[in-house]
Amino acid sequence: MKRWLLILLLSKKILLVLLLLANTGEGREDLWTLRMPETAMLPSYAKTTYISRAGERHGGSYLGLQDYTVNIPFADGRRSHVGKWYCNVQANVNVTVMNVGGELDLRRDELFVFSLPVSMVRPLENGNRVMITIMPRYSGDMVSSAHAWDLAVASDYTVKMSDKFSYSIGLALSPRFADYVIAPYLSLRWEPTEDWVVRLRGYQLAALYGVTEKLRIGPVLSNEGGSWMVSTPEGQRIFRVRSLALAGLLEYDFSRPGKSKKMFSFAVGATLATTAEYCRRALGHESIEMRHYHPGVYLSAEVDFRF
């Protein structure tokens, strides 16, 4: 009897709180808001990458790939918040079609990555910010999914020194698929002159010259590839592909005046170094076999609405 009386009292208190929040629209808005993107759940980013088939430097295998990526936003990061933290949720879908043969073989040539990054961003004074991201992820060949799951976490701090220079420093944790379980990373954007922009973002370093207000061109150095859990005769192994590419990059903003940026990018160049590696299914980097490949043709095109 006492237990039911306590539950009844708590229920009345909870109902009272809900009624107060319902009658105070301003207070409810300050507490949390979750809003869908204005364009609904349409892709906000898409990229395709092609690396031509190249032979192994010291062996009898070859490797090439085609990579396709699409991001679909679930929540508008500019209008969704919990307290003073802005919230961004999106789904990432990536399909890599491998072109391998000879001494290097895969049970399935199609490799998949599905992830759901949830980012919480806290704006600070002077344009600085703190961001924390939690990303459950599947990465594998769809043959056996027991060990193809990972929970990655990243946290970084962005400092805006001026309108022409800003940088971010952070730590990323990926227990299963990263080369190192915990690794630091750095991003920056620098405008040394009115015409040039130097940008380090993700795995890409670019120096771009502004031909017009909407068009930029310049060299770019990028790291392509991925890590997947694949099935082998010896059991499940982590399969890693790393390709360092040097290319010429073109970026064009095709948005209307006064609207958010809509960027189209196209890169053409060559791979400088490409490796394929099998690793044991363990924390850290335990390599079993690594192969190196000759240079190949590199092409990349992407459309980005995330501004």
ChimeraX attribute file (.defattr): number of C-alpha atoms within 10 A of each C-alpha:
attribute: neighborCount
match mode: 1-to-1
recipient: residues
	/A:1	5
	/A:2	7
	/A:3	7
	/A:4	9
	/A:5	10
	/A:6	11
	/A:7	11
	/A:8	12
	/A:9	11
	/A:10	12
	/A:11	12
	/A:12	12
	/A:13	12
	/A:14	12
	/A:15	12
	/A:16	12
	/A:17	12
	/A:18	13
	/A:19	11
	/A:20	13
	/A:21	15
	/A:22	12
	/A:23	11
	/A:24	11
	/A:25	10
	/A:26	10
	/A:27	12
	/A:28	14
	/A:29	14
	/A:30	12
	/A:31	12
	/A:32	15
	/A:33	14
	/A:34	17
	/A:35	15
	/A:36	15
	/A:37	18
	/A:38	9
	/A:39	10
	/A:40	12
	/A:41	16
	/A:42	13
	/A:43	18
	/A:44	18
	/A:45	18
	/A:46	19
	/A:47	18
	/A:48	18
	/A:49	19
	/A:50	20
	/A:51	26
	/A:52	16
	/A:53	19
	/A:54	20
	/A:55	19
	/A:56	21
	/A:57	13
	/A:58	10
	/A:59	13
	/A:60	12
	/A:61	18
	/A:62	21
	/A:63	26
	/A:64	20
	/A:65	19
	/A:66	18
	/A:67	21
	/A:68	18
	/A:69	17
	/A:70	18
	/A:71	21
	/A:72	19
	/A:73	23
	/A:74	19
	/A:75	21
	/A:76	21
	/A:77	22
	/A:78	13
	/A:79	14
	/A:80	20
	/A:81	23
	/A:82	16
	/A:83	13
	/A:84	14
	/A:85	17
	/A:86	21
	/A:87	26
	/A:88	22
	/A:89	20
	/A:90	21
	/A:91	17
	/A:92	18
	/A:93	17
	/A:94	18
	/A:95	18
	/A:96	21
	/A:97	16
	/A:98	19
	/A:99	18
	/A:100	18
	/A:101	15
	/A:102	12
	/A:103	11
	/A:104	15
	/A:105	15
	/A:106	16
	/A:107	11
	/A:108	14
	/A:109	14
	/A:110	17
	/A:111	22
	/A:112	21
	/A:113	21
	/A:114	18
	/A:115	20
	/A:116	20
	/A:117	20
	/A:118	18
	/A:119	20
	/A:120	21
	/A:121	22
	/A:122	17
	/A:123	14
	/A:124	12
	/A:125	8
	/A:126	10
	/A:127	13
	/A:128	16
	/A:129	16
	/A:130	17
	/A:131	19
	/A:132	18
	/A:133	18
	/A:134	17
	/A:135	20
	/A:136	14
	/A:137	19
	/A:138	22
	/A:139	24
	/A:140	27
	/A:141	22
	/A:142	17
	/A:143	14
	/A:144	13
	/A:145	15
	/A:146	11
	/A:147	16
	/A:148	23
	/A:149	20
	/A:150	16
	/A:151	17
	/A:152	21
	/A:153	19
	/A:154	19
	/A:155	20
	/A:156	20
	/A:157	17
	/A:158	20
	/A:159	19
	/A:160	17
	/A:161	12
	/A:162	10
	/A:163	10
	/A:164	13
	/A:165	16
	/A:166	18
	/A:167	18
	/A:168	21
	/A:169	14
	/A:170	17
	/A:171	15
	/A:172	19
	/A:173	18
	/A:174	20
	/A:175	18
	/A:176	23
	/A:177	28
	/A:178	18
	/A:179	17
	/A:180	15
	/A:181	15
	/A:182	15
	/A:183	13
	/A:184	13
	/A:185	15
	/A:186	16
	/A:187	18
	/A:188	18
	/A:189	19
	/A:190	17
	/A:191	16
	/A:192	11
	/A:193	10
	/A:194	9
	/A:195	13
	/A:196	17
	/A:197	20
	/A:198	19
	/A:199	20
	/A:200	19
	/A:201	16
	/A:202	12
	/A:203	13
	/A:204	16
	/A:205	18
	/A:206	21
	/A:207	20
	/A:208	22
	/A:209	19
	/A:210	15
	/A:211	11
	/A:212	10
	/A:213	9
	/A:214	13
	/A:215	17
	/A:216	20
	/A:217	22
	/A:218	18
	/A:219	17
	/A:220	22
	/A:221	20
	/A:222	17
	/A:223	18
	/A:224	19
	/A:225	18
	/A:226	19
	/A:227	23
	/A:228	22
	/A:229	30
	/A:230	25
	/A:231	20
	/A:232	14
	/A:233	7
	/A:234	6
	/A:235	10
	/A:236	21
	/A:237	22
	/A:238	26
	/A:239	24
	/A:240	21
	/A:241	19
	/A:242	16
	/A:243	23
	/A:244	19
	/A:245	24
	/A:246	23
	/A:247	21
	/A:248	18
	/A:249	22
	/A:250	19
	/A:251	21
	/A:252	18
	/A:253	18
	/A:254	13
	/A:255	14
	/A:256	9
	/A:257	7
	/A:258	6
	/A:259	8
	/A:260	13
	/A:261	17
	/A:262	17
	/A:263	19
	/A:264	19
	/A:265	18
	/A:266	19
	/A:267	21
	/A:268	18
	/A:269	19
	/A:270	19
	/A:271	24
	/A:272	16
	/A:273	16
	/A:274	24
	/A:275	17
	/A:276	20
	/A:277	18
	/A:278	22
	/A:279	21
	/A:280	17
	/A:281	19
	/A:282	12
	/A:283	14
	/A:284	17
	/A:285	16
	/A:286	13
	/A:287	15
	/A:288	11
	/A:289	11
	/A:290	13
	/A:291	20
	/A:292	21
	/A:293	23
	/A:294	17
	/A:295	21
	/A:296	22
	/A:297	18
	/A:298	23
	/A:299	21
	/A:300	19
	/A:301	18
	/A:302	18
	/A:303	20
	/A:304	17
	/A:305	15
	/A:306	14
	/A:307	10
